[in-house]
Amino acid sequence: MKPKAFAVDVDGTLTEDGGVINLEAAFALRLMERLGERVILTSGRTPLELFALAIYLGTTRVIVGENGGVVAITPTTMALLADRALCLEAYEVLARSIEGVKMKPVFPRFTDVVLERTFDIEAGRRVIEQHNLPVQLTDSKYAYHINQQGVNKATGLSLALKHLSIKPEETIAIGDSETDIPIFKLCGYSIALANATSETKQAAKHTTKSGNGEGLVEALNHITEEFFKIKLEGLNQR
């Protein structure tokens, strides 16, 4: 396999504790682009946040936001792959059924609803099942997300890769939460960081020893050695 693209999560993968971007990881991603790879930010964040981040990082200006609900190629050219109204209906049902359910203050959303991690997610999933709601509730470790059923990061990434004329089997996925499992299954190779959930690690083909931004640097070093037979000089060699 010769990889042509990386699908990279943001929170807990590119960032350190506290949500600050790890600068060494940012440098490594830009180096991947200089080597001819396409780096696609694939996150639960909004497309506007991700597109701005891609511009400043110098990564590919095709992003997958809202856990696959939005694919953007410019700040105003977006494909919306889900109906937010369904997620808002589900939120109302959850708020009536479970104490502590509340929206997280985030940038305006196009296709999903983001909740504070203030209630039992399994109880929320039971409510969704009992009411036969056409949505799914996932935990990115940053927040709980209500997405339309059948829409996930793999849904959005498939469209993004098609736009770039890259096959999923030519893509490496890197992440740390259950929201990344669909792209782990889609892509030819997958890496979970040390701070990932056990379920996420089980779905990955490789797991790093380090977590967060340091783990991303380690992951990229692993990839360049494994697939390109080179070492990234100047990067953390933990």
C-alpha positions as CSV (number, residue, x, y, z in Angstrom):
1,M,0.0,0.0,0.0
2,K,1.3,3.4,-0.9
3,P,-0.8,6.0,1.0
4,K,-2.0,9.1,-0.8
5,A,-4.1,10.7,2.0
6,F,-4.5,10.9,5.8
7,A,-7.9,11.4,7.5
8,V,-6.9,13.1,10.8
9,D,-9.2,13.8,13.8
10,V,-8.6,17.1,15.6
11,D,-9.7,17.1,19.3
12,G,-7.5,14.6,21.3
13,T,-5.4,13.8,18.2
14,L,-4.0,17.0,16.8
15,T,-4.5,18.8,20.1
16,E,-2.9,18.5,23.6
17,D,-4.8,18.5,26.9
18,G,-6.9,21.7,27.0
19,G,-7.6,21.7,23.3
20,V,-4.4,23.5,22.3
21,I,-2.9,22.5,19.0
22,N,0.4,20.6,19.4
23,L,2.9,22.6,17.2
24,E,5.1,19.6,16.5
25,A,2.1,17.7,15.2
26,A,1.1,20.7,13.1
27,F,4.6,20.8,11.6
28,A,4.4,17.1,10.9
29,L,1.1,17.4,9.0
30,R,2.4,20.2,6.9
31,L,5.5,18.1,6.1
32,M,3.1,15.3,4.9
33,E,1.6,17.7,2.5
34,R,5.0,18.7,1.2
35,L,5.7,15.0,0.6
36,G,2.7,14.9,-1.7
37,E,0.1,13.5,0.8
38,R,-3.3,15.0,1.2
39,V,-4.2,15.7,4.9
40,I,-8.0,15.8,5.4
41,L,-9.2,17.1,8.7
42,T,-12.1,14.8,9.8
43,S,-13.7,16.0,13.0
44,G,-16.9,16.6,15.0
45,R,-16.1,20.3,14.7
46,T,-18.0,22.7,12.3
47,P,-16.8,23.1,8.7
48,L,-16.0,26.8,9.3
49,E,-13.7,25.9,12.2
50,L,-12.0,23.1,10.3
51,F,-11.6,25.1,7.0
52,A,-9.9,27.9,8.9
53,L,-7.7,25.4,10.6
54,A,-6.8,23.8,7.3
55,I,-5.8,27.1,5.9
56,Y,-3.5,28.0,8.8
57,L,-2.0,24.5,9.0
58,G,-1.4,24.4,5.3
59,T,-3.3,21.1,4.9
60,T,-5.7,20.1,2.1
61,R,-8.7,22.4,1.8
62,V,-11.2,19.6,1.7
63,I,-12.6,18.9,5.2
64,V,-15.1,16.6,6.8
65,G,-17.0,18.2,9.6
66,E,-19.8,17.5,12.1
67,N,-18.8,13.8,12.2
68,G,-19.4,13.3,8.5
69,G,-22.5,15.5,8.2
70,V,-20.7,18.2,6.2
71,V,-18.0,18.1,3.5
72,A,-16.6,21.5,2.5
73,I,-14.2,22.5,-0.3
74,T,-14.5,26.3,0.4
75,P,-16.0,28.2,3.3
76,T,-19.2,28.6,1.3
77,T,-19.2,25.4,-0.8
78,M,-20.5,22.6,1.3
79,A,-22.4,19.4,0.9
80,L,-24.8,18.8,3.8
81,L,-25.3,15.0,4.2
82,A,-27.9,15.0,7.0
83,D,-31.0,16.7,8.2
84,R,-30.4,18.7,11.4
85,A,-34.2,18.9,12.1
86,L,-34.1,15.1,13.0
87,C,-31.4,15.8,15.5
88,L,-33.2,18.7,17.1
89,E,-36.3,16.5,17.5
90,A,-34.2,13.9,19.2
91,Y,-32.7,16.5,21.5
92,E,-36.1,17.6,22.6
93,V,-37.1,14.0,23.4
94,L,-33.8,13.4,25.3
95,A,-34.2,16.7,27.3
96,R,-37.7,15.6,28.4
97,S,-36.7,12.1,29.3
98,I,-33.3,12.5,31.0
99,E,-32.2,15.1,33.6
100,G,-29.0,17.0,32.7
101,V,-29.4,16.9,28.9
102,K,-28.3,20.3,27.5
103,M,-26.7,21.7,24.4
104,K,-23.0,22.5,24.4
105,P,-22.2,26.1,23.5
106,V,-20.4,25.7,20.1
107,F,-20.2,27.3,16.7
108,P,-23.5,27.2,14.8
109,R,-24.1,23.7,13.4
110,F,-25.5,22.6,10.0
111,T,-26.4,18.9,10.4
112,D,-26.1,17.8,14.0
113,V,-26.6,18.7,17.7
114,V,-23.8,18.8,20.2
115,L,-24.5,18.0,23.9
116,E,-22.6,18.5,27.1
117,R,-21.3,15.2,28.6
118,T,-23.5,15.6,31.6
119,F,-25.7,12.5,31.5
120,D,-25.4,8.8,31.0
121,I,-24.9,8.2,27.3
122,E,-26.2,4.6,27.5
123,A,-29.5,6.0,29.0
124,G,-29.7,8.4,26.1
125,R,-29.2,5.6,23.6
126,R,-32.0,3.6,25.2
127,V,-34.4,6.6,24.9
128,I,-33.5,7.0,21.2
129,E,-34.2,3.3,20.7
130,Q,-37.4,3.3,22.7
131,H,-38.8,6.3,20.6
132,N,-37.5,4.8,17.4
133,L,-35.7,8.0,16.5
134,P,-33.7,8.0,13.2
135,V,-30.5,9.3,14.9
136,Q,-27.4,8.0,16.7
137,L,-25.7,9.3,19.9
138,T,-21.9,9.1,20.0
139,D,-19.2,10.3,22.3
140,S,-16.2,12.1,20.8
141,K,-14.8,12.6,24.4
142,Y,-15.1,16.4,23.6
143,A,-18.9,16.2,23.6
144,Y,-21.9,13.9,22.9
145,H,-23.1,14.2,19.3
146,I,-26.6,13.6,17.8
147,N,-26.2,12.7,14.2
148,Q,-28.7,11.4,11.7
149,Q,-28.7,7.6,11.6
150,G,-26.3,6.2,9.0
151,V,-24.3,9.4,8.8
152,N,-20.8,9.2,10.3
153,K,-17.2,10.2,9.5
154,A,-16.9,7.5,6.8
155,T,-20.0,8.9,5.0
156,G,-18.3,12.3,4.7
157,L,-14.8,11.0,4.1
158,S,-16.0,8.8,1.2
159,L,-17.4,11.9,-0.5
160,A,-14.2,13.9,0.2
161,L,-12.0,11.2,-1.2
162,K,-14.1,10.9,-4.3
163,H,-13.7,14.7,-4.8
164,L,-9.9,14.2,-4.6
165,S,-9.9,11.0,-6.8
166,I,-8.3,9.0,-4.0
167,K,-9.4,5.5,-2.9
168,P,-10.3,4.7,0.7
169,E,-7.7,1.9,0.6
170,E,-5.0,4.5,-0.2
171,T,-6.0,6.5,2.9
172,I,-4.7,6.2,6.5
173,A,-7.1,7.2,9.3
174,I,-5.8,8.5,12.7
175,G,-8.0,9.2,15.7
176,D,-8.9,8.7,19.3
177,S,-12.7,8.2,19.9
178,E,-15.6,6.0,18.8
179,T,-16.5,8.6,16.2
180,D,-13.3,7.5,14.3
181,I,-14.2,3.8,14.2
182,P,-16.2,4.2,10.9
183,I,-13.2,5.7,9.1
184,F,-10.9,3.0,10.6
185,K,-13.1,0.4,8.9
186,L,-13.3,2.4,5.6
187,C,-9.6,3.2,5.2
188,G,-6.7,0.9,4.2
189,Y,-4.8,1.5,7.4
190,S,-5.8,3.0,10.8
191,I,-4.0,4.2,13.9
192,A,-5.5,4.9,17.3
193,L,-3.6,7.1,19.8
194,A,-2.8,5.9,23.3
195,N,-5.5,8.1,24.7
196,A,-8.2,6.4,22.6
197,T,-11.0,4.4,24.0
198,S,-10.4,0.6,24.2
199,E,-13.1,0.0,21.5
200,T,-11.3,2.4,19.2
201,K,-8.0,0.7,19.8
202,Q,-9.5,-2.6,19.0
203,A,-10.8,-1.3,15.7
204,A,-7.4,0.1,14.7
205,K,-4.5,-1.7,13.0
206,H,-1.9,0.1,15.1
207,T,-1.9,2.0,18.4
208,T,0.7,4.5,19.5
209,K,2.4,4.6,22.8
210,S,1.9,8.4,23.2
211,G,-1.4,10.3,23.3
212,N,-2.8,13.5,22.0
213,G,-0.5,15.6,19.8
214,E,2.6,13.6,20.7
215,G,0.8,10.5,19.6
216,L,0.0,12.0,16.2
217,V,3.7,12.8,15.7
218,E,4.5,9.2,16.7
219,A,1.8,7.9,14.3
220,L,3.3,9.9,11.4
221,N,6.8,8.7,12.2
222,H,5.4,5.1,12.2
223,I,3.8,5.7,8.8
224,T,6.8,7.2,7.1
225,E,9.0,4.4,8.4
226,E,6.4,1.7,7.5
227,F,5.3,2.9,4.1
228,F,8.0,5.3,2.9
229,K,11.0,3.8,4.6
230,I,12.2,7.2,5.8
231,K,12.4,8.9,9.2
232,L,11.1,12.4,9.8
233,E,14.1,14.3,11.0
234,G,13.6,16.8,13.7
235,L,10.4,15.3,15.0
236,N,9.8,13.7,18.4
237,Q,11.2,10.2,18.2
238,R,9.6,8.8,21.4
